[in-house]
Amino acid sequence: MASLCDTMRRQILSRAFYGWLAYCRHLKTVRTHLTSLVNPVSKIENSEQLDTNTSLTFQSWTELFLNRQQESLPIDKKEIYRRIYSGGCEPSIRKQVKFLKNKTIFCF
C-alpha cells in the first residue's frame, strides 16, 4: 500500500512538473512571436538579448515624447510601445506615461 501511494505521488508530481514546463515553453513561444509583431526588425529569441537599452528610460522618454511635444513634431508611438514592451518602463516616469492613458500609451 505504501509503495502504491509513493508511485501515485511521483506520478502526480511528475505530471504537475511537466505541465508547468510545457506552460513555460508556451509562454516563451508566445512572447517571441508577440515581440516580432511589436518589433519586426529584430526578433528576440532569448531573454539574454533583453537589456536596459531597450527600456523606456527618462532620457529616451524625453527624446521620444517631451522634446517632440515642445517642438510640435509627430510623436513616434511605435518606438515608445516597442521600448515599453521589450524592456519595461523606468519607475520614475511611470506617472507621466500613465497620464497619457487616454492617448493609448501605457506603461507596464
PLY file of the C-alpha trace (Angstrom):
ply
format ascii 1.0
element vertex 108
property float x
property float y
property float z
element edge 107
property int vertex1
property int vertex2
end_header
0.00 0.00 0.00
2.82 2.41 0.84
4.60 1.75 -2.46
1.34 2.36 -4.33
0.95 5.75 -2.61
4.58 6.64 -3.38
4.09 5.73 -7.04
0.93 7.80 -7.28
2.62 10.73 -5.53
5.54 10.59 -8.00
3.16 10.44 -10.97
1.17 13.43 -9.72
4.33 15.48 -9.12
5.75 14.41 -12.47
2.60 15.44 -14.34
2.45 18.75 -12.49
6.11 19.47 -13.26
5.81 18.58 -16.95
2.61 20.60 -17.22
4.37 23.61 -15.73
7.35 23.10 -18.05
5.07 22.96 -21.12
3.32 26.13 -19.90
6.66 27.97 -19.60
7.72 26.83 -23.07
4.40 28.05 -24.44
4.84 31.46 -22.80
8.33 31.78 -24.26
6.98 30.96 -27.73
4.10 33.43 -27.38
6.42 36.17 -26.14
8.81 35.58 -29.03
6.03 35.84 -31.58
4.42 38.86 -29.92
7.77 40.61 -29.81
8.17 40.08 -33.53
4.75 41.69 -34.01
5.68 44.70 -31.89
9.21 44.97 -33.24
9.51 43.17 -36.60
13.04 44.47 -37.21
14.83 42.45 -34.54
13.32 39.18 -33.35
14.14 38.46 -29.71
14.88 34.78 -29.25
16.05 34.59 -25.65
15.95 36.69 -22.52
19.68 37.47 -22.71
19.01 39.88 -25.55
16.64 41.94 -23.42
18.84 44.64 -21.99
18.19 48.02 -20.42
18.93 49.84 -23.68
15.53 48.80 -24.98
13.56 50.00 -21.95
11.82 53.35 -21.70
14.17 55.45 -19.56
13.83 59.09 -18.57
16.31 60.08 -21.28
14.52 58.13 -24.01
11.13 59.44 -22.79
12.46 62.99 -23.05
13.76 62.34 -26.57
10.72 60.47 -27.86
7.93 62.47 -26.25
8.71 65.62 -24.29
11.11 67.27 -26.75
8.92 66.37 -29.73
5.82 67.69 -27.95
7.52 71.02 -27.21
8.70 71.34 -30.83
5.26 70.29 -32.18
6.77 67.33 -34.01
4.96 64.00 -34.52
5.42 61.54 -31.67
6.83 58.12 -32.54
4.31 55.99 -30.65
5.56 52.73 -32.16
9.02 53.28 -30.69
7.52 54.06 -27.27
5.38 50.91 -27.46
8.38 48.83 -28.51
10.53 50.07 -25.64
7.78 49.52 -23.05
7.04 46.01 -24.33
10.67 44.96 -24.71
12.23 46.36 -21.57
9.56 47.96 -19.42
9.32 51.46 -18.07
11.57 53.26 -15.59
9.68 53.69 -12.29
10.42 57.42 -12.06
8.45 58.23 -15.23
5.53 55.80 -14.82
3.14 58.51 -13.62
3.92 60.65 -16.67
3.40 57.72 -19.02
0.21 56.59 -17.28
-1.07 60.15 -17.50
-1.25 59.60 -21.26
-3.50 56.57 -20.80
-6.30 58.30 -22.69
-3.92 58.72 -25.63
-3.23 54.93 -25.73
0.30 54.97 -24.30
0.61 52.62 -21.33
3.43 51.72 -19.00
3.62 48.20 -17.54
0 1
1 2
2 3
3 4
4 5
5 6
6 7
7 8
8 9
9 10
10 11
11 12
12 13
13 14
14 15
15 16
16 17
17 18
18 19
19 20
20 21
21 22
22 23
23 24
24 25
25 26
26 27
27 28
28 29
29 30
30 31
31 32
32 33
33 34
34 35
35 36
36 37
37 38
38 39
39 40
40 41
41 42
42 43
43 44
44 45
45 46
46 47
47 48
48 49
49 50
50 51
51 52
52 53
53 54
54 55
55 56
56 57
57 58
58 59
59 60
60 61
61 62
62 63
63 64
64 65
65 66
66 67
67 68
68 69
69 70
70 71
71 72
72 73
73 74
74 75
75 76
76 77
77 78
78 79
79 80
80 81
81 82
82 83
83 84
84 85
85 86
86 87
87 88
88 89
89 90
90 91
91 92
92 93
93 94
94 95
95 96
96 97
97 98
98 99
99 100
100 101
101 102
102 103
103 104
104 105
105 106
106 107
